[in-house]
Amino acid sequence: SQELEQSPQSLIVQEGKNLTINCTSSKTLYGLYWYKQKYGEGLIFLMMLQKGGEEKSHEKITAKLDEKKQQSSLHITASQPSHAGIYLCGADKAPGAQKLVFGQGTRLTINP
Amino acid sequence: GEEVAQTPKHLVRGEGQKAKLYCAPIKGHSYVFWYQQVLKNEFKFLISFQNENVFDETGMPKERFSAKCLPNSPCSLEIQATKLEDSAVYFCASSQFDAVSNQPQHFGDGTRLSIL
């Protein structure tokens, strides 16, 4: 069973629209990572969040970690076809554990 | 190199045969990880190395799976007597050592293993 719950499982948006993907855990997250995967390819690292309330942005993608460190969101502004893919959140199981657990992924489709 | 390099990209084996997968981590990274991705994007941690030493092998099936990271050689994951259920994409990742906090893991493109 997944220890991280992602929502929604799939998302179809019109090009140019904004969207948000959520990642929730019942336990405190010691490190939260967002990755993007395209079919047949590996995971591309997007961002890492470690502190409660932390927010990071890269180009049109913003990721936040709540103060309790149990929920993270990934927000894409003015979506483009290049944003299409599967977004996965991953988390450290414990401090220094050096192994990740993943959510089940969110499949994002961008319609032109 | 600057990327995690996994070979082969695809591997087909008959049930009962041996399968061996290779991974060259990013130069300078101390940690290497193996994950198995099965249906519906479910990732399962298998094993991790710190340099050539096993760091955590709690995810490894005890009987048929083995892995190594030897100096000056690609890391390897070997499956003996493969079963149909071993069909999956196997990902390797590497990360830098940091005494204060974990560093992000960088993934290779995976090896798709098909057991017939």
HADDOCK unambig.tbl for C-alpha pairs under 7 A between the chains (distance, minus, plus):
assign (segid A and resid 41 and name CA) (segid B and resid 109 and name CA) 4.66 0.50 0.50
assign (segid A and resid 41 and name CA) (segid B and resid 110 and name CA) 6.88 0.50 0.50
assign (segid A and resid 42 and name CA) (segid B and resid 107 and name CA) 5.86 0.50 0.50
assign (segid A and resid 42 and name CA) (segid B and resid 108 and name CA) 5.31 0.50 0.50
assign (segid A and resid 42 and name CA) (segid B and resid 109 and name CA) 3.74 0.50 0.50
assign (segid A and resid 42 and name CA) (segid B and resid 110 and name CA) 5.93 0.50 0.50
assign (segid A and resid 43 and name CA) (segid B and resid 107 and name CA) 5.57 0.50 0.50
assign (segid A and resid 44 and name CA) (segid B and resid 107 and name CA) 6.98 0.50 0.50
assign (segid A and resid 45 and name CA) (segid B and resid 106 and name CA) 6.46 0.50 0.50
assign (segid A and resid 48 and name CA) (segid B and resid 104 and name CA) 6.83 0.50 0.50
assign (segid A and resid 96 and name CA) (segid B and resid 101 and name CA) 6.97 0.50 0.50
assign (segid A and resid 96 and name CA) (segid B and resid 102 and name CA) 6.23 0.50 0.50
assign (segid A and resid 98 and name CA) (segid B and resid 102 and name CA) 6.80 0.50 0.50
assign (segid A and resid 99 and name CA) (segid B and resid 45 and name CA) 6.75 0.50 0.50
assign (segid A and resid 102 and name CA) (segid B and resid 43 and name CA) 6.34 0.50 0.50
assign (segid A and resid 104 and name CA) (segid B and resid 40 and name CA) 6.83 0.50 0.50
assign (segid A and resid 104 and name CA) (segid B and resid 41 and name CA) 5.70 0.50 0.50
assign (segid A and resid 104 and name CA) (segid B and resid 42 and name CA) 5.92 0.50 0.50
assign (segid A and resid 105 and name CA) (segid B and resid 41 and name CA) 6.53 0.50 0.50
